[in-house]
Structures are given as C-alpha cells and as structure tokens.
Amino acid sequence: MRDKYIELRINRDFGDILTTYFDFLKQNIKKFTNVFLSYNGVFLVGLLITSYLLVSGFIGLIAAEGSWSGTGLQQNNEDTYWIYIVAGGILFFIIFILVAGLNFSLSSSYLVKYDERKGMGFDKKEVWEHTKARFGNTLIFILLLIPIYLVFMIVAVICAIIPLLGIFAQYIIQFFMTAWIGVSFFSMMSQNKGVTDAFGEGWNLVSKNFWRSVGVNFILGLLNGLLFFIIMLIPSIIIGIYTFHVVQNGVDVGSSIVSTVVYTIGLCLLLILMVYAQCLSQFVNGILFYALHEKTYNVNTRSKIEQIGQSN
C-alpha cells in the first residue's frame, strides 16, 4: 500500500537508511509539499520581491555598462541599481535565516508527527502547532550556528593549505558537521530537549557512528543535488535560450519588461527550490537520528519485547 506506515525507529545500516529515505519521500512528498506551501506563503512572496530587486539591479548595471544594449545609461542611475542590489541582498539574508529555521522545523515536525501517528493520519495544523511551540529554541539554535560555522570556515581555510588530503578532510568535516547539526536539531524537535542538550545528544550519536553519518549525508546530499539539477534543467534551458535571443538581437534589457519578468521568475524559482531542497536534507537527518538513537538506546526494541511479554 502506498500509505503503509514506514517504521522509523529501527537500527538501520547505511543502505537501509538510503532506501527508507526514498520510500518515505515517495509516500509523503505530496502531503509535505502542501505543508511547505501553506506555511511559506509570506516568505515565497518575499523571495519574489528579493528576486525582482536583485534582477532589476544587475540588469540595470549591465545595461548601464552597455554590455548588451550598447547604449549605456547615465551614471546617476547606477546608484539606484546598487541600492536595488544591496536592498535585495539584505532582504535575502533576512528571509534566508527565517526560512531556514522555519523549514528545518516544519520538516522535523512533519517527521515527528508521522512517527507519533504511525503514518500520515495527521493534519498540517498539527505540524504547525508542533513547530510553533519550539520557535524560541529554534531561534537560539540558529544563533549558535553562527560561531559553529565561523569555526568551520577557519578549519576549511587550514585544510585548503594542505595539498590533496586537505580537500578530503574538508569534505569529511563538512558532512560530519551537516549530520551533527541536522541530528541535533531533530533531537531538539522530537524530544523537546534544550538547545545545548540537543547539541550534546547529536554529537554523541553522530560521533559514535561517524562514517555512517558522513556517508549518508554525502550520498543523499549528492542525490538530492542531482534531483535539484534535473528539476531546474527545463527552466534553465528556457532562460538560456532567452538569454541567447537577447544577446543575438541586442535587446535593451534595461528597458525590457519581459526580460525583468523572465529573470525574476527564474531566480525566484531557483531560491524556492533551494529552500525546498533544504527541507529534504532535514528528512535525511531525521531518519538518521531514529536509526542512530535506536542503535544506541534500543528503546523501540525493548518496547516490543515488553509487549510480547505482556501478551504472553
């Protein structure tokens, strides 16, 4: 059955985690997309405005340089275009932080409710209520990520100095950190832990299962990236063909409404899909959390043994 419950609290090996993720995705993709669109409406509009500001700014600068139209624009207009770019960049940064916290929470809450209800028998409002109840911890978690990523950047620079081995070390550390952050966040959302306790639990689970955690995030990150590339292929080809038309025919993009609309929609679609891909990555670490947690604590296994004993 398509909606048959996929048990998550099982000690799975590397291959089983990958299989479970794709089975879960095939079963839940439609319902989760509905949740995603329902609670991201304001942010999607914000991404559209951001895309318009960035596209208008860059197109204006390109036209001002005469790269396409060959006419050039007055210098005083360039200041306006830079304002568009800066405003768009700031707005994007703010929206990105908010969206990151919201969608990490939504995907985690969705997985928690799926596990609690033993299937898809829950309403999207339940997902939202679970997410809303943990807004405070989510905000603190995101703020703590700033020093964590700063440390990672320093380590990445040091690794870049080391020939060959440094590159491998950098990627291993990157995927370990992705697993640690994802599993820690899911621990906070599913067990209602404090932020520091969640980071500690995540470190304990991931460090004890280092290669499994790194491997799962590497493979599924690669596959999600490939899926993202395939989805973006058609709109990218359309925009590429349009860009070729613009260049070949010397279209004045600075005054072309069509150009602004095409590139704005294209950039907005790219940003939305990036956010959506972020949600899918948290599903990966949610399923990884259940597998590592069961391996470490055997909660579900002991529960089943007790049930068998009671039935006897």
GIRAHU-V344812 format. One record per residue. N is the residue number from 1. PSI is psi in degrees with one decimal (NA if undefined). OMEGA is omega in radians with two decimals (* if undefined). NEAR is the number of other ideal C-beta (glycine too) atoms within 10 Angstrom. Layout:
n:N psi:PSI omega:OMEGA near:NEAR
n:N psi:PSI omega:OMEGA near:NEAR
This chain:
n:1 psi:142.8 omega:-3.07 near:5
n:2 psi:-35.2 omega:-3.08 near:6
n:3 psi:19.5 omega:3.10 near:11
n:4 psi:136.8 omega:-3.08 near:10
n:5 psi:130.7 omega:3.06 near:14
n:6 psi:109.8 omega:-3.11 near:19
n:7 psi:129.8 omega:-3.05 near:13
n:8 psi:-31.2 omega:-3.07 near:21
n:9 psi:67.3 omega:3.12 near:18
n:10 psi:139.3 omega:3.08 near:16
n:11 psi:98.0 omega:-3.07 near:16
n:12 psi:147.9 omega:3.04 near:23
n:13 psi:-176.7 omega:-3.04 near:10
n:14 psi:-52.5 omega:-3.08 near:15
n:15 psi:-37.9 omega:-3.13 near:11
n:16 psi:-34.3 omega:3.10 near:13
n:17 psi:-42.4 omega:3.12 near:22
n:18 psi:-45.4 omega:-3.14 near:18
n:19 psi:-43.6 omega:-3.14 near:12
n:20 psi:-40.3 omega:3.14 near:19
n:21 psi:-48.4 omega:-3.11 near:23
n:22 psi:-35.1 omega:3.06 near:11
n:23 psi:-43.5 omega:3.12 near:13
n:24 psi:-41.5 omega:-3.11 near:19
n:25 psi:-44.8 omega:3.13 near:16
n:26 psi:-37.2 omega:-3.10 near:11
n:27 psi:-35.9 omega:-2.94 near:19
n:28 psi:-2.8 omega:-3.01 near:19
n:29 psi:-40.1 omega:-3.10 near:12
n:30 psi:-46.7 omega:-3.10 near:9
n:31 psi:-41.8 omega:-3.14 near:16
n:32 psi:-35.9 omega:3.10 near:24
n:33 psi:-37.1 omega:3.07 near:12
n:34 psi:-42.9 omega:3.09 near:11
n:35 psi:-45.1 omega:-3.13 near:23
n:36 psi:-48.6 omega:-3.11 near:20
n:37 psi:-33.3 omega:-3.09 near:13
n:38 psi:-37.8 omega:-3.02 near:13
n:39 psi:8.8 omega:3.08 near:18
n:40 psi:9.6 omega:-3.06 near:20
n:41 psi:-50.2 omega:-3.11 near:9
n:42 psi:-42.1 omega:-3.11 near:11
n:43 psi:-32.5 omega:3.09 near:19
n:44 psi:-39.0 omega:3.05 near:16
n:45 psi:-40.8 omega:3.10 near:12
n:46 psi:-39.3 omega:3.09 near:18
n:47 psi:-33.7 omega:3.09 near:24
n:48 psi:-43.3 omega:3.10 near:17
n:49 psi:-42.5 omega:3.10 near:16
n:50 psi:-45.2 omega:3.14 near:25
n:51 psi:-41.4 omega:3.14 near:22
n:52 psi:-44.5 omega:-3.13 near:19
n:53 psi:-45.4 omega:-3.12 near:22
n:54 psi:-45.4 omega:-3.13 near:23
n:55 psi:-45.0 omega:3.14 near:24
n:56 psi:-41.3 omega:-3.14 near:19
n:57 psi:-48.6 omega:-3.10 near:21
n:58 psi:-40.8 omega:3.11 near:17
n:59 psi:-41.4 omega:3.13 near:21
n:60 psi:-42.2 omega:3.12 near:22
n:61 psi:-40.9 omega:3.13 near:18
n:62 psi:-44.2 omega:3.12 near:15
n:63 psi:-36.4 omega:-3.14 near:23
n:64 psi:-32.6 omega:3.10 near:19
n:65 psi:-10.0 omega:3.13 near:12
n:66 psi:21.2 omega:-3.07 near:12
n:67 psi:-36.7 omega:-3.11 near:12
n:68 psi:-48.7 omega:-3.03 near:20
n:69 psi:-25.0 omega:3.12 near:19
n:70 psi:7.8 omega:-3.09 near:9
n:71 psi:-38.1 omega:-3.07 near:12
n:72 psi:155.0 omega:3.12 near:13
n:73 psi:166.6 omega:-3.09 near:18
n:74 psi:149.2 omega:-3.07 near:7
n:75 psi:-35.0 omega:-3.08 near:8
n:76 psi:-22.0 omega:3.09 near:7
n:77 psi:-25.9 omega:-3.11 near:15
n:78 psi:-34.6 omega:3.09 near:15
n:79 psi:-39.7 omega:3.11 near:8
n:80 psi:-42.1 omega:-3.13 near:13
n:81 psi:-38.3 omega:3.09 near:21
n:82 psi:-35.0 omega:3.07 near:13
n:83 psi:-42.6 omega:3.09 near:12
n:84 psi:-46.3 omega:-3.09 near:19
n:85 psi:-45.8 omega:-3.14 near:17
n:86 psi:-45.1 omega:3.13 near:13
n:87 psi:-42.8 omega:3.12 near:15
n:88 psi:-40.4 omega:3.12 near:21
n:89 psi:-44.4 omega:3.12 near:14
n:90 psi:-45.2 omega:3.13 near:12
n:91 psi:-40.4 omega:3.13 near:16
n:92 psi:-42.5 omega:-3.14 near:19
n:93 psi:-44.6 omega:-3.13 near:11
n:94 psi:-47.8 omega:-3.13 near:12
n:95 psi:-38.8 omega:-3.12 near:20
n:96 psi:-43.5 omega:3.13 near:17
n:97 psi:-46.0 omega:-3.13 near:15
n:98 psi:-44.2 omega:-3.12 near:15
n:99 psi:-38.3 omega:3.13 near:22
n:100 psi:-47.8 omega:3.12 near:15
n:101 psi:-44.1 omega:-3.11 near:20
n:102 psi:-47.3 omega:-3.01 near:20
n:103 psi:-28.4 omega:2.95 near:24
n:104 psi:-40.1 omega:3.14 near:24
n:105 psi:-43.8 omega:-3.11 near:27
n:106 psi:-47.7 omega:-3.12 near:24
n:107 psi:-37.9 omega:3.09 near:29
n:108 psi:-45.2 omega:-3.14 near:28
n:109 psi:-37.9 omega:3.11 near:24
n:110 psi:-45.2 omega:-3.13 near:26
n:111 psi:-38.3 omega:3.10 near:25
n:112 psi:-46.3 omega:-3.14 near:22
n:113 psi:-35.7 omega:3.08 near:20
n:114 psi:-42.2 omega:3.14 near:24
n:115 psi:-41.2 omega:-3.13 near:17
n:116 psi:-43.0 omega:-3.08 near:13
n:117 psi:0.9 omega:-3.14 near:13
n:118 psi:42.7 omega:3.12 near:12
n:119 psi:-160.9 omega:-3.03 near:15
n:120 psi:17.4 omega:-3.10 near:17
n:121 psi:54.9 omega:3.09 near:11
n:122 psi:158.2 omega:-3.09 near:17
n:123 psi:154.2 omega:3.14 near:11
n:124 psi:-24.2 omega:3.10 near:18
n:125 psi:-32.8 omega:3.09 near:10
n:126 psi:-38.1 omega:3.08 near:15
n:127 psi:-43.3 omega:-3.13 near:25
n:128 psi:-42.1 omega:3.14 near:16
n:129 psi:-41.1 omega:3.11 near:12
n:130 psi:-39.2 omega:3.11 near:21
n:131 psi:-46.1 omega:-3.08 near:24
n:132 psi:-34.6 omega:-3.10 near:12
n:133 psi:-15.1 omega:-3.08 near:13
n:134 psi:21.5 omega:-3.14 near:18
n:135 psi:-43.2 omega:-3.09 near:12
n:136 psi:-50.1 omega:3.12 near:9
n:137 psi:-35.9 omega:3.12 near:18
n:138 psi:-42.4 omega:3.13 near:21
n:139 psi:-45.1 omega:3.13 near:14
n:140 psi:-41.1 omega:3.13 near:14
n:141 psi:-46.1 omega:-3.12 near:22
n:142 psi:-40.8 omega:3.13 near:16
n:143 psi:-36.6 omega:3.13 near:12
n:144 psi:-19.9 omega:3.11 near:15
n:145 psi:-24.2 omega:-3.11 near:17
n:146 psi:-53.9 omega:3.10 near:9
n:147 psi:-30.9 omega:3.12 near:9
n:148 psi:-44.7 omega:3.14 near:13
n:149 psi:-30.9 omega:3.07 near:13
n:150 psi:-42.9 omega:3.09 near:10
n:151 psi:-42.0 omega:3.13 near:10
n:152 psi:-40.5 omega:3.13 near:15
n:153 psi:-39.3 omega:3.10 near:10
n:154 psi:-44.5 omega:3.12 near:10
n:155 psi:-39.4 omega:3.14 near:15
n:156 psi:-40.2 omega:3.11 near:16
n:157 psi:-42.5 omega:3.12 near:11
n:158 psi:-43.0 omega:3.12 near:12
n:159 psi:-34.0 omega:-3.12 near:18
n:160 psi:-23.6 omega:3.14 near:12
n:161 psi:-29.4 omega:-3.09 near:7
n:162 psi:121.7 omega:-3.11 near:12
n:163 psi:137.2 omega:3.02 near:7
n:164 psi:-68.0 omega:-3.11 near:7
n:165 psi:-31.6 omega:3.13 near:9
n:166 psi:-35.4 omega:3.13 near:15
n:167 psi:-46.3 omega:3.12 near:12
n:168 psi:-41.8 omega:3.13 near:11
n:169 psi:-39.6 omega:-3.14 near:16
n:170 psi:-45.3 omega:-3.14 near:18
n:171 psi:-38.2 omega:3.11 near:14
n:172 psi:-45.1 omega:3.11 near:15
n:173 psi:-39.3 omega:-3.13 near:15
n:174 psi:-47.2 omega:-3.11 near:18
n:175 psi:-30.7 omega:3.03 near:18
n:176 psi:-44.4 omega:-3.13 near:18
n:177 psi:-39.9 omega:3.09 near:19
n:178 psi:-44.5 omega:3.12 near:20
n:179 psi:-44.8 omega:-3.12 near:28
n:180 psi:-48.1 omega:-3.13 near:20
n:181 psi:-45.6 omega:-3.11 near:21
n:182 psi:-45.9 omega:-3.14 near:26
n:183 psi:-39.7 omega:3.11 near:29
n:184 psi:-44.3 omega:-3.14 near:27
n:185 psi:-41.6 omega:-3.14 near:29
n:186 psi:-35.6 omega:3.07 near:29
n:187 psi:-42.1 omega:3.11 near:25
n:188 psi:-41.8 omega:-3.08 near:25
n:189 psi:-36.9 omega:-3.04 near:28
n:190 psi:-30.3 omega:-3.07 near:20
n:191 psi:2.7 omega:3.14 near:13
n:192 psi:40.3 omega:3.11 near:14
n:193 psi:159.9 omega:2.96 near:17
n:194 psi:164.3 omega:-3.04 near:11
n:195 psi:-48.3 omega:-3.11 near:19
n:196 psi:-37.7 omega:3.09 near:13
n:197 psi:-38.2 omega:3.14 near:14
n:198 psi:-42.6 omega:3.08 near:22
n:199 psi:-40.0 omega:3.12 near:21
n:200 psi:-43.3 omega:3.11 near:14
n:201 psi:-42.6 omega:3.12 near:21
n:202 psi:-42.4 omega:3.12 near:25
n:203 psi:-42.0 omega:-3.14 near:13
n:204 psi:-46.5 omega:-3.10 near:16
n:205 psi:-44.7 omega:-3.04 near:24
n:206 psi:-41.5 omega:-3.11 near:26
n:207 psi:-34.0 omega:3.12 near:12
n:208 psi:-16.2 omega:3.13 near:12
n:209 psi:52.3 omega:-2.95 near:20
n:210 psi:-58.2 omega:-3.01 near:12
n:211 psi:-32.5 omega:3.07 near:10
n:212 psi:-43.1 omega:-3.13 near:19
n:213 psi:-45.3 omega:3.13 near:28
n:214 psi:-44.2 omega:-3.10 near:20
n:215 psi:-43.0 omega:3.14 near:17
n:216 psi:-45.4 omega:-3.13 near:27
n:217 psi:-33.3 omega:3.11 near:24
n:218 psi:-52.1 omega:-3.08 near:17
n:219 psi:-49.3 omega:-3.10 near:17
n:220 psi:-29.4 omega:3.02 near:21
n:221 psi:-40.9 omega:3.11 near:17
n:222 psi:-44.2 omega:-3.12 near:10
n:223 psi:-39.5 omega:3.07 near:15
n:224 psi:-37.8 omega:3.08 near:18
n:225 psi:-39.3 omega:3.10 near:12
n:226 psi:-42.2 omega:3.09 near:10
n:227 psi:-42.9 omega:3.11 near:14
n:228 psi:-41.9 omega:3.13 near:16
n:229 psi:-43.0 omega:-3.13 near:10
n:230 psi:-42.5 omega:3.14 near:9
n:231 psi:-38.0 omega:-3.09 near:14
n:232 psi:-6.1 omega:-3.03 near:16
n:233 psi:-48.1 omega:-3.08 near:10
n:234 psi:-52.9 omega:3.10 near:9
n:235 psi:-32.2 omega:3.12 near:15
n:236 psi:-39.9 omega:3.11 near:14
n:237 psi:-42.3 omega:3.14 near:10
n:238 psi:-46.8 omega:3.13 near:12
n:239 psi:-37.8 omega:3.10 near:18
n:240 psi:-43.6 omega:3.11 near:11
n:241 psi:-41.3 omega:3.13 near:10
n:242 psi:-41.0 omega:3.12 near:16
n:243 psi:-41.3 omega:3.09 near:17
n:244 psi:-40.6 omega:3.10 near:10
n:245 psi:-41.6 omega:-3.14 near:11
n:246 psi:-46.2 omega:-3.10 near:19
n:247 psi:-45.6 omega:-3.08 near:12
n:248 psi:-34.3 omega:-3.06 near:8
n:249 psi:4.2 omega:3.09 near:8
n:250 psi:38.8 omega:-3.13 near:11
n:251 psi:135.4 omega:3.11 near:17
n:252 psi:90.5 omega:-3.07 near:13
n:253 psi:-24.3 omega:-3.13 near:23
n:254 psi:-26.6 omega:-3.12 near:22
n:255 psi:8.5 omega:-3.10 near:14
n:256 psi:116.4 omega:3.10 near:17
n:257 psi:-37.9 omega:-3.13 near:7
n:258 psi:-44.9 omega:3.14 near:11
n:259 psi:-45.3 omega:3.14 near:21
n:260 psi:-43.6 omega:-3.13 near:17
n:261 psi:-46.8 omega:-3.09 near:12
n:262 psi:-49.7 omega:-3.09 near:19
n:263 psi:-31.8 omega:3.09 near:23
n:264 psi:-47.4 omega:3.14 near:20
n:265 psi:-40.7 omega:3.13 near:16
n:266 psi:-46.9 omega:3.14 near:20
n:267 psi:-40.1 omega:-3.14 near:20
n:268 psi:-42.7 omega:3.11 near:20
n:269 psi:-40.9 omega:3.11 near:18
n:270 psi:-45.9 omega:-3.12 near:16
n:271 psi:-41.2 omega:3.14 near:22
n:272 psi:-43.4 omega:3.14 near:19
n:273 psi:-32.6 omega:3.07 near:15
n:274 psi:-41.9 omega:3.11 near:14
n:275 psi:-42.6 omega:-3.13 near:19
n:276 psi:-40.5 omega:3.11 near:18
n:277 psi:-32.6 omega:3.09 near:16
n:278 psi:-39.9 omega:3.09 near:16
n:279 psi:-43.7 omega:-3.12 near:22
n:280 psi:-35.6 omega:3.13 near:20
n:281 psi:-31.6 omega:3.11 near:19
n:282 psi:-29.7 omega:2.99 near:22
n:283 psi:-40.3 omega:3.12 near:24
n:284 psi:-50.4 omega:-3.07 near:26
n:285 psi:-22.2 omega:3.01 near:30
n:286 psi:-46.0 omega:3.09 near:28
n:287 psi:-38.4 omega:3.08 near:26
n:288 psi:-40.9 omega:3.12 near:26
n:289 psi:-48.1 omega:-3.11 near:29
n:290 psi:-40.1 omega:-3.14 near:25
n:291 psi:-46.1 omega:-3.11 near:25
n:292 psi:-37.6 omega:3.14 near:27
n:293 psi:-41.5 omega:3.13 near:23
n:294 psi:-37.3 omega:3.10 near:18
n:295 psi:-38.3 omega:-3.07 near:17
n:296 psi:-41.2 omega:-2.98 near:14
n:297 psi:-18.5 omega:3.12 near:13
n:298 psi:36.5 omega:-3.09 near:14
n:299 psi:-49.9 omega:-3.09 near:12
n:300 psi:-38.7 omega:3.14 near:16
n:301 psi:-46.2 omega:3.12 near:14
n:302 psi:-37.6 omega:3.13 near:10
n:303 psi:-41.7 omega:3.13 near:11
n:304 psi:-38.0 omega:3.12 near:12
n:305 psi:-41.4 omega:3.11 near:11
n:306 psi:-40.2 omega:3.12 near:10
n:307 psi:-40.1 omega:3.10 near:10
n:308 psi:-41.4 omega:3.13 near:9
n:309 psi:-39.3 omega:-3.14 near:8
n:310 psi:-39.0 omega:3.14 near:7
n:311 psi:-29.6 omega:3.10 near:6
n:312 psi:NA omega:* near:5
